[in-house]
Amino acid sequence: MKLDISKILNISARISGAISVSCLLILFFPSAWLPFDIDVFREQHGLWIFVIMVIAISLSLSYVVKWIIKIIIEKVEIHKTRKSYRDVLENLSPKEKKLIRKQYDKKETAIIIDISNPMMKKLETFEIISVSAGMSAMMLNNVPGYIQPWVFKTIDRYPNILDTEYKSNE
């Protein structure tokens, strides 16, 4: 009989969990509660069942550890993204902060963008505002646009971020 370790390691978490539970029941369930004699079976095959149970529990724990690590990595990425959003908004000029604050107070994400204005180009470069698709050729400099949703979410998270004297403590 040839044992392929790579196939054992590819067992899913559900299968390894089911194997673990079944081995635990076979080895440790009270024999007085069963309608048949399991003691002889335990004596003959108990060591192998125990080895299989240990391997299955190890595989189940490895899946749990992978899942926890994945969640931690996602949380760290979210934190990094939020920090970069906060940094972008903190470092805006007072005039840019005033424009964003005005739109935020009105709760309007729609904005008319003057594409010849350097301030608007900067906000567009930092992806704070975006030009809407389907611009009309009739509009020369003023085009419809919108403020990105992350801007309002960041302001909701840090309400004083658009104040000119605001500096975060984080």
C-alpha positions in Angstrom: 0.0 0.0 0.0 1.5 3.3 -1.1 0.8 6.3 1.1 0.7 9.7 -0.6 1.1 12.5 2.0 0.1 15.2 -0.5 -3.4 13.7 -0.9 -3.8 13.6 2.9 -2.9 17.3 3.2 -5.5 18.2 0.6 -8.4 16.8 2.6 -11.0 19.5 3.2 -11.7 20.9 6.6 -15.2 19.3 6.8 -13.8 15.9 6.0 -11.0 16.1 8.5 -13.5 17.5 11.1 -15.9 14.6 10.5 -13.0 12.1 10.7 -11.9 13.7 14.0 -15.3 13.5 15.5 -15.9 9.9 14.4 -12.6 8.8 15.8 -13.3 10.5 19.1 -16.6 8.8 19.3 -15.2 5.4 18.5 -12.4 5.7 21.0 -14.0 7.6 23.9 -17.8 6.9 23.7 -18.9 4.9 26.8 -19.2 1.3 25.8 -22.1 0.7 28.3 -24.3 3.0 26.2 -23.8 1.0 23.1 -25.9 -2.0 22.1 -22.8 -3.9 21.0 -19.4 -4.7 22.3 -16.9 -2.1 21.0 -14.1 -2.9 23.5 -12.6 -5.7 21.3 -12.6 -3.4 18.3 -10.9 -0.7 20.4 -8.2 -3.2 21.5 -7.5 -4.4 18.0 -7.6 -1.0 16.1 -7.4 1.6 18.8 -3.8 2.7 18.0 -4.5 3.2 14.3 -7.8 5.1 15.1 -5.8 7.3 17.5 -3.2 8.1 14.8 -5.9 8.9 12.3 -7.6 11.1 14.8 -4.5 13.0 15.6 -3.8 13.6 11.9 -7.4 14.7 11.3 -7.4 17.1 14.3 -4.0 18.5 13.1 -5.5 19.1 9.6 -8.6 20.7 11.1 -6.5 23.0 13.3 -4.3 24.0 10.3 -7.5 25.1 8.4 -8.5 27.1 11.5 -5.1 28.7 11.7 -5.2 29.5 7.9 -8.6 31.0 8.3 -7.5 33.2 11.3 -4.4 34.4 9.4 -6.5 35.3 6.4 -8.9 37.3 8.6 -5.9 39.1 10.2 -4.4 39.9 6.9 -7.7 41.3 5.6 -8.0 43.5 8.7 -4.5 44.8 8.3 -5.2 45.7 4.7 -8.4 47.5 5.6 -6.5 49.4 8.3 -3.7 50.4 5.8 -6.3 51.5 3.3 -8.2 53.6 5.9 -4.9 55.1 7.1 -4.0 56.1 3.5 -7.4 57.6 3.0 -7.1 59.6 6.2 -3.6 60.8 5.2 -4.8 62.0 1.8 -7.6 64.0 3.4 -5.4 65.4 6.1 -2.9 66.7 3.6 -5.4 68.6 1.5 -5.0 72.4 1.3 -7.5 74.5 3.3 -9.3 75.5 0.0 -9.7 71.8 -1.0 -10.9 70.9 2.5 -13.5 73.7 2.3 -14.8 72.4 -1.1 -15.1 68.9 0.2 -16.7 70.1 3.5 -19.3 72.1 1.6 -20.3 69.0 -0.4 -20.2 66.8 2.7 -22.4 69.2 4.7 -25.0 69.1 1.9 -24.6 65.3 1.7 -24.2 65.6 -2.1 -21.6 63.5 -3.9 -22.5 65.1 -7.3 -20.2 68.0 -8.2 -19.5 70.1 -11.3 -15.8 69.8 -12.0 -13.9 72.6 -13.8 -11.3 70.5 -15.6 -9.1 73.6 -16.2 -8.8 74.2 -12.4 -5.5 72.8 -11.0 -7.2 72.2 -7.6 -9.8 70.0 -9.3 -7.1 68.1 -11.2 -5.2 67.4 -8.0 -8.4 66.1 -6.4 -9.0 64.0 -9.4 -5.4 62.7 -9.3 -5.8 61.6 -5.7 -9.1 60.0 -6.7 -11.1 62.1 -4.4 -13.3 63.2 -7.2 -14.0 61.5 -10.5 -15.4 62.7 -13.8 -18.7 61.0 -14.7 -18.8 58.9 -17.8 -20.7 60.1 -20.8 -19.5 63.7 -20.9 -21.1 66.0 -23.4 -19.0 67.7 -26.1 -21.1 70.8 -25.5 -19.5 71.3 -22.0 -16.2 73.1 -22.3 -14.6 73.2 -18.9 -17.4 72.3 -16.5 -18.2 68.6 -16.5 -20.3 66.5 -14.1 -18.5 64.4 -11.6 -18.8 63.0 -8.2 -17.0 62.7 -4.9 -15.8 59.1 -4.2 -17.7 57.2 -1.5 -14.6 56.6 0.5 -14.2 60.3 1.1 -17.6 60.6 3.0 -16.9 57.4 4.9 -13.5 58.7 6.0 -15.1 62.0 7.1 -17.8 60.0 9.0 -15.0 58.0 10.7 -12.9 61.2 11.5 -15.4 64.1 11.7 -12.8 66.8 12.3 -10.5 65.7 9.5 -11.4 68.6 7.2 -10.6 71.2 9.9 -7.5 73.1 9.0 -5.8 72.5 12.4 -6.7 68.8 12.5 -3.8 66.3 13.1 -4.5 62.7 13.9 -3.0 61.1 17.0 -2.8 57.7 15.4 
